[in-house]
Amino acid sequence: MLRYFRYPKVEFNGKLFLVLRKIRETHNPIIDSWKEHLNADIVLRKDGFYFFCEEVTEIPYSEI
């Protein structure tokens, strides 16, 4: 549960994603290797960075 507070979030196509890692495009990362290593669902690119993200499908909560 703490991971939802730990990682930055980004919205894309009406879905919420946790940003697991952000890498500069100029570093020429091997996208597939990083995606597999981080267990990322999607890789987004913006402003010269690759964002390796995990989709938030359900937020665990408990009623108080």
mmCIF file of the N, C-alpha and C atoms, coordinates in Angstrom:
data_MODEL
# 
_entry.id   MODEL 
# 
loop_
_atom_site.group_PDB 
_atom_site.id 
_atom_site.type_symbol 
_atom_site.label_atom_id 
_atom_site.label_alt_id 
_atom_site.label_comp_id 
_atom_site.label_asym_id 
_atom_site.label_entity_id 
_atom_site.label_seq_id 
_atom_site.pdbx_PDB_ins_code 
_atom_site.Cartn_x 
_atom_site.Cartn_y 
_atom_site.Cartn_z 
_atom_site.occupancy 
_atom_site.B_iso_or_equiv 
_atom_site.pdbx_formal_charge 
_atom_site.auth_seq_id 
_atom_site.auth_comp_id 
_atom_site.auth_asym_id 
_atom_site.auth_atom_id 
_atom_site.pdbx_PDB_model_num 
ATOM 1   N N  . MET A 1 1  ? 0.809   -1.188 0.000   1.00 0.00 ? 1  MET A N  1 
ATOM 2   C CA . MET A 1 1  ? 0.000   0.000  0.000   1.00 0.00 ? 1  MET A CA 1 
ATOM 3   C C  . MET A 1 1  ? 0.859   1.261  0.000   1.00 0.00 ? 1  MET A C  1 
ATOM 4   N N  . LEU A 1 2  ? 1.987   1.218  0.645   1.00 0.00 ? 2  LEU A N  1 
ATOM 5   C CA . LEU A 1 2  ? 2.845   2.402  0.708   1.00 0.00 ? 2  LEU A CA 1 
ATOM 6   C C  . LEU A 1 2  ? 3.376   2.803  -0.656  1.00 0.00 ? 2  LEU A C  1 
ATOM 7   N N  . ARG A 1 3  ? 3.416   1.870  -1.592  1.00 0.00 ? 3  ARG A N  1 
ATOM 8   C CA . ARG A 1 3  ? 3.937   2.178  -2.914  1.00 0.00 ? 3  ARG A CA 1 
ATOM 9   C C  . ARG A 1 3  ? 3.095   3.241  -3.616  1.00 0.00 ? 3  ARG A C  1 
ATOM 10  N N  . TYR A 1 4  ? 1.824   3.363  -3.268  1.00 0.00 ? 4  TYR A N  1 
ATOM 11  C CA . TYR A 1 4  ? 0.978   4.380  -3.880  1.00 0.00 ? 4  TYR A CA 1 
ATOM 12  C C  . TYR A 1 4  ? 1.377   5.780  -3.419  1.00 0.00 ? 4  TYR A C  1 
ATOM 13  N N  . PHE A 1 5  ? 1.970   5.878  -2.249  1.00 0.00 ? 5  PHE A N  1 
ATOM 14  C CA . PHE A 1 5  ? 2.438   7.169  -1.745  1.00 0.00 ? 5  PHE A CA 1 
ATOM 15  C C  . PHE A 1 5  ? 3.886   7.426  -2.149  1.00 0.00 ? 5  PHE A C  1 
ATOM 16  N N  . ARG A 1 6  ? 4.628   6.355  -2.366  1.00 0.00 ? 6  ARG A N  1 
ATOM 17  C CA . ARG A 1 6  ? 6.060   6.452  -2.628  1.00 0.00 ? 6  ARG A CA 1 
ATOM 18  C C  . ARG A 1 6  ? 6.388   6.937  -4.035  1.00 0.00 ? 6  ARG A C  1 
ATOM 19  N N  . TYR A 1 7  ? 5.656   6.447  -5.034  1.00 0.00 ? 7  TYR A N  1 
ATOM 20  C CA . TYR A 1 7  ? 5.958   6.755  -6.424  1.00 0.00 ? 7  TYR A CA 1 
ATOM 21  C C  . TYR A 1 7  ? 5.124   7.915  -6.941  1.00 0.00 ? 7  TYR A C  1 
ATOM 22  N N  . PRO A 1 8  ? 5.705   8.731  -7.822  1.00 0.00 ? 8  PRO A N  1 
ATOM 23  C CA . PRO A 1 8  ? 4.900   9.781  -8.463  1.00 0.00 ? 8  PRO A CA 1 
ATOM 24  C C  . PRO A 1 8  ? 3.857   9.136  -9.375  1.00 0.00 ? 8  PRO A C  1 
ATOM 25  N N  . LYS A 1 9  ? 2.799   9.855  -9.601  1.00 0.00 ? 9  LYS A N  1 
ATOM 26  C CA . LYS A 1 9  ? 1.722   9.351  -10.440 1.00 0.00 ? 9  LYS A CA 1 
ATOM 27  C C  . LYS A 1 9  ? 1.566   10.213 -11.677 1.00 0.00 ? 9  LYS A C  1 
ATOM 28  N N  . VAL A 1 10 ? 1.050   9.598  -12.749 1.00 0.00 ? 10 VAL A N  1 
ATOM 29  C CA . VAL A 1 10 ? 0.801   10.312 -13.985 1.00 0.00 ? 10 VAL A CA 1 
ATOM 30  C C  . VAL A 1 10 ? -0.488  9.756  -14.579 1.00 0.00 ? 10 VAL A C  1 
ATOM 31  N N  . GLU A 1 11 ? -1.270  10.632 -15.198 1.00 0.00 ? 11 GLU A N  1 
ATOM 32  C CA . GLU A 1 11 ? -2.493  10.200 -15.854 1.00 0.00 ? 11 GLU A CA 1 
ATOM 33  C C  . GLU A 1 11 ? -2.276  10.218 -17.360 1.00 0.00 ? 11 GLU A C  1 
ATOM 34  N N  . PHE A 1 12 ? -2.709  9.149  -18.029 1.00 0.00 ? 12 PHE A N  1 
ATOM 35  C CA . PHE A 1 12 ? -2.551  9.019  -19.471 1.00 0.00 ? 12 PHE A CA 1 
ATOM 36  C C  . PHE A 1 12 ? -3.751  8.256  -20.013 1.00 0.00 ? 12 PHE A C  1 
ATOM 37  N N  . ASN A 1 13 ? -4.416  8.831  -21.002 1.00 0.00 ? 13 ASN A N  1 
ATOM 38  C CA . ASN A 1 13 ? -5.607  8.219  -21.613 1.00 0.00 ? 13 ASN A CA 1 
ATOM 39  C C  . ASN A 1 13 ? -6.665  7.843  -20.580 1.00 0.00 ? 13 ASN A C  1 
ATOM 40  N N  . GLY A 1 14 ? -6.856  8.684  -19.587 1.00 0.00 ? 14 GLY A N  1 
ATOM 41  C CA . GLY A 1 14 ? -7.882  8.453  -18.577 1.00 0.00 ? 14 GLY A CA 1 
ATOM 42  C C  . GLY A 1 14 ? -7.540  7.371  -17.564 1.00 0.00 ? 14 GLY A C  1 
ATOM 43  N N  . LYS A 1 15 ? -6.296  6.905  -17.549 1.00 0.00 ? 15 LYS A N  1 
ATOM 44  C CA . LYS A 1 15 ? -5.870  5.882  -16.603 1.00 0.00 ? 15 LYS A CA 1 
ATOM 45  C C  . LYS A 1 15 ? -4.766  6.453  -15.723 1.00 0.00 ? 15 LYS A C  1 
ATOM 46  N N  . LEU A 1 16 ? -4.660  5.921  -14.508 1.00 0.00 ? 16 LEU A N  1 
ATOM 47  C CA . LEU A 1 16 ? -3.652  6.367  -13.557 1.00 0.00 ? 16 LEU A CA 1 
ATOM 48  C C  . LEU A 1 16 ? -2.489  5.379  -13.541 1.00 0.00 ? 16 LEU A C  1 
ATOM 49  N N  . PHE A 1 17 ? -1.258  5.910  -13.556 1.00 0.00 ? 17 PHE A N  1 
ATOM 50  C CA . PHE A 1 17 ? -0.056  5.083  -13.560 1.00 0.00 ? 17 PHE A CA 1 
ATOM 51  C C  . PHE A 1 17 ? 0.901   5.547  -12.475 1.00 0.00 ? 17 PHE A C  1 
ATOM 52  N N  . LEU A 1 18 ? 1.616   4.586  -11.883 1.00 0.00 ? 18 LEU A N  1 
ATOM 53  C CA . LEU A 1 18 ? 2.715   4.893  -10.974 1.00 0.00 ? 18 LEU A CA 1 
ATOM 54  C C  . LEU A 1 18 ? 3.989   4.937  -11.801 1.00 0.00 ? 18 LEU A C  1 
ATOM 55  N N  . VAL A 1 19 ? 4.796   5.962  -11.621 1.00 0.00 ? 19 VAL A N  1 
ATOM 56  C CA . VAL A 1 19 ? 6.065   6.077  -12.344 1.00 0.00 ? 19 VAL A CA 1 
ATOM 57  C C  . VAL A 1 19 ? 7.124   5.345  -11.533 1.00 0.00 ? 19 VAL A C  1 
ATOM 58  N N  . LEU A 1 20 ? 7.546   4.191  -12.036 1.00 0.00 ? 20 LEU A N  1 
ATOM 59  C CA . LEU A 1 20 ? 8.531   3.368  -11.336 1.00 0.00 ? 20 LEU A CA 1 
ATOM 60  C C  . LEU A 1 20 ? 9.948   3.879  -11.542 1.00 0.00 ? 20 LEU A C  1 
ATOM 61  N N  . ARG A 1 21 ? 10.204  4.423  -12.727 1.00 0.00 ? 21 ARG A N  1 
ATOM 62  C CA . ARG A 1 21 ? 11.556  4.916  -13.060 1.00 0.00 ? 21 ARG A CA 1 
ATOM 63  C C  . ARG A 1 21 ? 11.460  5.908  -14.200 1.00 0.00 ? 21 ARG A C  1 
ATOM 64  N N  . LYS A 1 22 ? 12.329  6.901  -14.184 1.00 0.00 ? 22 LYS A N  1 
ATOM 65  C CA . LYS A 1 22 ? 12.398  7.919  -15.233 1.00 0.00 ? 22 LYS A CA 1 
ATOM 66  C C  . LYS A 1 22 ? 13.830  7.961  -15.736 1.00 0.00 ? 22 LYS A C  1 
ATOM 67  N N  . ILE A 1 23 ? 14.025  7.756  -17.054 1.00 0.00 ? 23 ILE A N  1 
ATOM 68  C CA . ILE A 1 23 ? 15.371  7.709  -17.636 1.00 0.00 ? 23 ILE A CA 1 
ATOM 69  C C  . ILE A 1 23 ? 15.433  8.653  -18.825 1.00 0.00 ? 23 ILE A C  1 
ATOM 70  N N  . ARG A 1 24 ? 16.516  9.408  -18.932 1.00 0.00 ? 24 ARG A N  1 
ATOM 71  C CA . ARG A 1 24 ? 16.707  10.325 -20.059 1.00 0.00 ? 24 ARG A CA 1 
ATOM 72  C C  . ARG A 1 24 ? 16.839  9.567  -21.374 1.00 0.00 ? 24 ARG A C  1 
ATOM 73  N N  . GLU A 1 25 ? 16.253  10.130 -22.423 1.00 0.00 ? 25 GLU A N  1 
ATOM 74  C CA . GLU A 1 25 ? 16.362  9.547  -23.764 1.00 0.00 ? 25 GLU A CA 1 
ATOM 75  C C  . GLU A 1 25 ? 17.810  9.513  -24.232 1.00 0.00 ? 25 GLU A C  1 
ATOM 76  N N  . THR A 1 26 ? 18.595  10.522 -23.853 1.00 0.00 ? 26 THR A N  1 
ATOM 77  C CA . THR A 1 26 ? 19.986  10.626 -24.318 1.00 0.00 ? 26 THR A CA 1 
ATOM 78  C C  . THR A 1 26 ? 20.863  9.496  -23.783 1.00 0.00 ? 26 THR A C  1 
ATOM 79  N N  . HIS A 1 27 ? 20.418  8.807  -22.740 1.00 0.00 ? 27 HIS A N  1 
ATOM 80  C CA . HIS A 1 27 ? 21.179  7.681  -22.194 1.00 0.00 ? 27 HIS A CA 1 
ATOM 81  C C  . HIS A 1 27 ? 20.962  6.407  -22.999 1.00 0.00 ? 27 HIS A C  1 
ATOM 82  N N  . ASN A 1 28 ? 20.076  6.461  -23.986 1.00 0.00 ? 28 ASN A N  1 
ATOM 83  C CA . ASN A 1 28 ? 19.785  5.328  -24.877 1.00 0.00 ? 28 ASN A CA 1 
ATOM 84  C C  . ASN A 1 28 ? 19.553  4.020  -24.120 1.00 0.00 ? 28 ASN A C  1 
ATOM 85  N N  . PRO A 1 29 ? 18.543  4.001  -23.241 1.00 0.00 ? 29 PRO A N  1 
ATOM 86  C CA . PRO A 1 29 ? 18.293  2.765  -22.486 1.00 0.00 ? 29 PRO A CA 1 
ATOM 87  C C  . PRO A 1 29 ? 17.734  1.666  -23.397 1.00 0.00 ? 29 PRO A C  1 
ATOM 88  N N  . ILE A 1 30 ? 17.969  0.442  -23.014 1.00 0.00 ? 30 ILE A N  1 
ATOM 89  C CA . ILE A 1 30 ? 17.375  -0.694 -23.716 1.00 0.00 ? 30 ILE A CA 1 
ATOM 90  C C  . ILE A 1 30 ? 15.982  -0.863 -23.110 1.00 0.00 ? 30 ILE A C  1 
ATOM 91  N N  . ILE A 1 31 ? 14.994  -0.356 -23.832 1.00 0.00 ? 31 ILE A N  1 
ATOM 92  C CA . ILE A 1 31 ? 13.639  -0.237 -23.312 1.00 0.00 ? 31 ILE A CA 1 
ATOM 93  C C  . ILE A 1 31 ? 13.076  -1.571 -22.825 1.00 0.00 ? 31 ILE A C  1 
ATOM 94  N N  . ASP A 1 32 ? 13.161  -2.603 -23.647 1.00 0.00 ? 32 ASP A N  1 
ATOM 95  C CA . ASP A 1 32 ? 12.586  -3.898 -23.278 1.00 0.00 ? 32 ASP A CA 1 
ATOM 96  C C  . ASP A 1 32 ? 13.234  -4.484 -22.025 1.00 0.00 ? 32 ASP A C  1 
ATOM 97  N N  . SER A 1 33 ? 14.523  -4.310 -21.888 1.00 0.00 ? 33 SER A N  1 
ATOM 98  C CA . SER A 1 33 ? 15.227  -4.831 -20.705 1.00 0.00 ? 33 SER A CA 1 
ATOM 99  C C  . SER A 1 33 ? 14.788  -4.102 -19.440 1.00 0.00 ? 33 SER A C  1 
ATOM 100 N N  . TRP A 1 34 ? 14.713  -2.784 -19.519 1.00 0.00 ? 34 TRP A N  1 
ATOM 101 C CA . TRP A 1 34 ? 14.276  -1.994 -18.366 1.00 0.00 ? 34 TRP A CA 1 
ATOM 102 C C  . TRP A 1 34 ? 12.828  -2.303 -18.009 1.00 0.00 ? 34 TRP A C  1 
ATOM 103 N N  . LYS A 1 35 ? 11.995  -2.436 -19.032 1.00 0.00 ? 35 LYS A N  1 
ATOM 104 C CA . LYS A 1 35 ? 10.575  -2.722 -18.800 1.00 0.00 ? 35 LYS A CA 1 
ATOM 105 C C  . LYS A 1 35 ? 10.411  -4.057 -18.078 1.00 0.00 ? 35 LYS A C  1 
ATOM 106 N N  . GLU A 1 36 ? 11.168  -5.058 -18.517 1.00 0.00 ? 36 GLU A N  1 
ATOM 107 C CA . GLU A 1 36 ? 11.105  -6.371 -17.875 1.00 0.00 ? 36 GLU A CA 1 
ATOM 108 C C  . GLU A 1 36 ? 11.679  -6.316 -16.458 1.00 0.00 ? 36 GLU A C  1 
ATOM 109 N N  . HIS A 1 37 ? 12.805  -5.632 -16.280 1.00 0.00 ? 37 HIS A N  1 
ATOM 110 C CA . HIS A 1 37 ? 13.456  -5.525 -14.974 1.00 0.00 ? 37 HIS A CA 1 
ATOM 111 C C  . HIS A 1 37 ? 12.557  -4.852 -13.942 1.00 0.00 ? 37 HIS A C  1 
ATOM 112 N N  . LEU A 1 38 ? 11.862  -3.798 -14.357 1.00 0.00 ? 38 LEU A N  1 
ATOM 113 C CA . LEU A 1 38 ? 11.006  -3.044 -13.445 1.00 0.00 ? 38 LEU A CA 1 
ATOM 114 C C  . LEU A 1 38 ? 9.588   -3.607 -13.357 1.00 0.00 ? 38 LEU A C  1 
ATOM 115 N N  . ASN A 1 39 ? 9.291   -4.588 -14.205 1.00 0.00 ? 39 ASN A N  1 
ATOM 116 C CA . ASN A 1 39 ? 7.948   -5.157 -14.280 1.00 0.00 ? 39 ASN A CA 1 
ATOM 117 C C  . ASN A 1 39 ? 6.921   -4.064 -14.594 1.00 0.00 ? 39 ASN A C  1 
ATOM 118 N N  . ALA A 1 40 ? 7.278   -3.209 -15.534 1.00 0.00 ? 40 ALA A N  1 
ATOM 119 C CA . ALA A 1 40 ? 6.418   -2.084 -15.936 1.00 0.00 ? 40 ALA A CA 1 
ATOM 120 C C  . ALA A 1 40 ? 5.373   -2.552 -16.947 1.00 0.00 ? 40 ALA A C  1 
ATOM 121 N N  . ASP A 1 41 ? 4.209   -1.917 -16.894 1.00 0.00 ? 41 ASP A N  1 
ATOM 122 C CA . ASP A 1 41 ? 3.132   -2.236 -17.828 1.00 0.00 ? 41 ASP A CA 1 
ATOM 123 C C  . ASP A 1 41 ? 3.252   -1.448 -19.127 1.00 0.00 ? 41 ASP A C  1 
ATOM 124 N N  . ILE A 1 42 ? 3.763   -0.218 -19.021 1.00 0.00 ? 42 ILE A N  1 
ATOM 125 C CA . ILE A 1 42 ? 3.805   0.678  -20.175 1.00 0.00 ? 42 ILE A CA 1 
ATOM 126 C C  . ILE A 1 42 ? 5.008   1.611  -20.048 1.00 0.00 ? 42 ILE A C  1 
ATOM 127 N N  . VAL A 1 43 ? 5.499   2.051  -21.193 1.00 0.00 ? 43 VAL A N  1 
ATOM 128 C CA . VAL A 1 43 ? 6.591   3.029  -21.213 1.00 0.00 ? 43 VAL A CA 1 
ATOM 129 C C  . VAL A 1 43 ? 6.074   4.253  -21.958 1.00 0.00 ? 43 VAL A C  1 
ATOM 130 N N  . LEU A 1 44 ? 6.154   5.397  -21.314 1.00 0.00 ? 44 LEU A N  1 
ATOM 131 C CA . LEU A 1 44 ? 5.713   6.655  -21.911 1.00 0.00 ? 44 LEU A CA 1 
ATOM 132 C C  . LEU A 1 44 ? 6.930   7.536  -22.153 1.00 0.00 ? 44 LEU A C  1 
ATOM 133 N N  . ARG A 1 45 ? 6.824   8.425  -23.141 1.00 0.00 ? 45 ARG A N  1 
ATOM 134 C CA . ARG A 1 45 ? 7.942   9.326  -23.459 1.00 0.00 ? 45 ARG A CA 1 
ATOM 135 C C  . ARG A 1 45 ? 7.427   10.757 -23.459 1.00 0.00 ? 45 ARG A C  1 
ATOM 136 N N  . LYS A 1 46 ? 8.127   11.630 -22.722 1.00 0.00 ? 46 LYS A N  1 
ATOM 137 C CA . LYS A 1 46 ? 7.741   13.039 -22.666 1.00 0.00 ? 46 LYS A CA 1 
ATOM 138 C C  . LYS A 1 46 ? 8.935   13.875 -22.231 1.00 0.00 ? 46 LYS A C  1 
ATOM 139 N N  . ASP A 1 47 ? 9.111   15.009 -22.883 1.00 0.00 ? 47 ASP A N  1 
ATOM 140 C CA . ASP A 1 47 ? 10.145  15.997 -22.515 1.00 0.00 ? 47 ASP A CA 1 
ATOM 141 C C  . ASP A 1 47 ? 11.545  15.392 -22.393 1.00 0.00 ? 47 ASP A C  1 
ATOM 142 N N  . GLY A 1 48 ? 11.889  14.468 -23.290 1.00 0.00 ? 48 GLY A N  1 
ATOM 143 C CA . GLY A 1 48 ? 13.231  13.901 -23.286 1.00 0.00 ? 48 GLY A CA 1 
ATOM 144 C C  . GLY A 1 48 ? 13.455  12.797 -22.269 1.00 0.00 ? 48 GLY A C  1 
ATOM 145 N N  . PHE A 1 49 ? 12.395  12.269 -21.682 1.00 0.00 ? 49 PHE A N  1 
ATOM 146 C CA . PHE A 1 49 ? 12.494  11.195 -20.695 1.00 0.00 ? 49 PHE A CA 1 
ATOM 147 C C  . PHE A 1 49 ? 11.599  10.030 -21.085 1.00 0.00 ? 49 PHE A C  1 
ATOM 148 N N  . TYR A 1 50 ? 12.001  8.832  -20.677 1.00 0.00 ? 50 TYR A N  1 
ATOM 149 C CA . TYR A 1 50 ? 11.149  7.653  -20.734 1.00 0.00 ? 50 TYR A CA 1 
ATOM 150 C C  . TYR A 1 50 ? 10.610  7.434  -19.327 1.00 0.00 ? 50 TYR A C  1 
ATOM 151 N N  . PHE A 1 51 ? 9.326   7.201  -19.215 1.00 0.00 ? 51 PHE A N  1 
ATOM 152 C CA . PHE A 1 51 ? 8.684   6.930  -17.944 1.00 0.00 ? 51 PHE A CA 1 
ATOM 153 C C  . PHE A 1 51 ? 8.229   5.472  -17.944 1.00 0.00 ? 51 PHE A C  1 
ATOM 154 N N  . PHE A 1 52 ? 8.799   4.673  -17.073 1.00 0.00 ? 52 PHE A N  1 
ATOM 155 C CA . PHE A 1 52 ? 8.413   3.272  -16.944 1.00 0.00 ? 52 PHE A CA 1 
ATOM 156 C C  . PHE A 1 52 ? 7.334   3.206  -15.861 1.00 0.00 ? 52 PHE A C  1 
ATOM 157 N N  . CYS A 1 53 ? 6.139   2.785  -16.274 1.00 0.00 ? 53 CYS A N  1 
ATOM 158 C CA . CYS A 1 53 ? 4.976   2.921  -15.406 1.00 0.00 ? 53 CYS A CA 1 
ATOM 159 C C  . CYS A 1 53 ? 4.235   1.616  -15.179 1.00 0.00 ? 53 CYS A C  1 
ATOM 160 N N  . GLU A 1 54 ? 3.545   1.574  -14.045 1.00 0.00 ? 54 GLU A N  1 
ATOM 161 C CA . GLU A 1 54 ? 2.669   0.472  -13.695 1.00 0.00 ? 54 GLU A CA 1 
ATOM 162 C C  . GLU A 1 54 ? 1.256   1.027  -13.571 1.00 0.00 ? 54 GLU A C  1 
ATOM 163 N N  . GLU A 1 55 ? 0.307   0.372  -14.197 1.00 0.00 ? 55 GLU A N  1 
ATOM 164 C CA . GLU A 1 55 ? -1.078  0.850  -14.163 1.00 0.00 ? 55 GLU A CA 1 
ATOM 165 C C  . GLU A 1 55 ? -1.692  0.567  -12.803 1.00 0.00 ? 55 GLU A C  1 
ATOM 166 N N  . VAL A 1 56 ? -2.417  1.567  -12.284 1.00 0.00 ? 56 VAL A N  1 
ATOM 167 C CA . VAL A 1 56 ? -3.145  1.401  -11.026 1.00 0.00 ? 56 VAL A CA 1 
ATOM 168 C C  . VAL A 1 56 ? -4.531  0.901  -11.417 1.00 0.00 ? 56 VAL A C  1 
ATOM 169 N N  . THR A 1 57 ? -4.789  -0.376 -11.137 1.00 0.00 ? 57 THR A N  1 
ATOM 170 C CA . THR A 1 57 ? -6.072  -0.955 -11.510 1.00 0.00 ? 57 THR A CA 1 
ATOM 171 C C  . THR A 1 57 ? -7.078  -0.866 -10.380 1.00 0.00 ? 57 THR A C  1 
ATOM 172 N N  . GLU A 1 58 ? -6.607  -1.004 -9.154  1.00 0.00 ? 58 GLU A N  1 
ATOM 173 C CA . GLU A 1 58 ? -7.500  -0.946 -7.998  1.00 0.00 ? 58 GLU A CA 1 
ATOM 174 C C  . GLU A 1 58 ? -6.712  -0.410 -6.820  1.00 0.00 ? 58 GLU A C  1 
ATOM 175 N N  . ILE A 1 59 ? -7.275  0.538  -6.123  1.00 0.00 ? 59 ILE A N  1 
ATOM 176 C CA . ILE A 1 59 ? -6.618  1.103  -4.960  1.00 0.00 ? 59 ILE A CA 1 
ATOM 177 C C  . ILE A 1 59 ? -7.175  0.425  -3.720  1.00 0.00 ? 59 ILE A C  1 
ATOM 178 N N  . PRO A 1 60 ? -6.307  -0.259 -2.943  1.00 0.00 ? 60 PRO A N  1 
ATOM 179 C CA . PRO A 1 60 ? -6.798  -0.916 -1.738  1.00 0.00 ? 60 PRO A CA 1 
ATOM 180 C C  . PRO A 1 60 ? -7.152  0.132  -0.674  1.00 0.00 ? 60 PRO A C  1 
ATOM 181 N N  . TYR A 1 61 ? -8.287  -0.054 -0.049  1.00 0.00 ? 61 TYR A N  1 
ATOM 182 C CA . TYR A 1 61 ? -8.708  0.893  0.978   1.00 0.00 ? 61 TYR A CA 1 
ATOM 183 C C  . TYR A 1 61 ? -9.513  0.152  2.027   1.00 0.00 ? 61 TYR A C  1 
ATOM 184 N N  . SER A 1 62 ? -9.647  0.774  3.173   1.00 0.00 ? 62 SER A N  1 
ATOM 185 C CA . SER A 1 62 ? -10.505 0.234  4.224   1.00 0.00 ? 62 SER A CA 1 
ATOM 186 C C  . SER A 1 62 ? -11.343 1.375  4.774   1.00 0.00 ? 62 SER A C  1 
ATOM 187 N N  . GLU A 1 63 ? -12.570 1.067  5.045   1.00 0.00 ? 63 GLU A N  1 
ATOM 188 C CA . GLU A 1 63 ? -13.498 2.072  5.534   1.00 0.00 ? 63 GLU A CA 1 
ATOM 189 C C  . GLU A 1 63 ? -13.205 2.357  6.999   1.00 0.00 ? 63 GLU A C  1 
ATOM 190 N N  . ILE A 1 64 ? -13.246 3.621  7.359   1.00 0.00 ? 64 ILE A N  1 
ATOM 191 C CA . ILE A 1 64 ? -12.939 4.012  8.747   1.00 0.00 ? 64 ILE A CA 1 
ATOM 192 C C  . ILE A 1 64 ? -14.224 4.295  9.492   1.00 0.00 ? 64 ILE A C  1 
# 
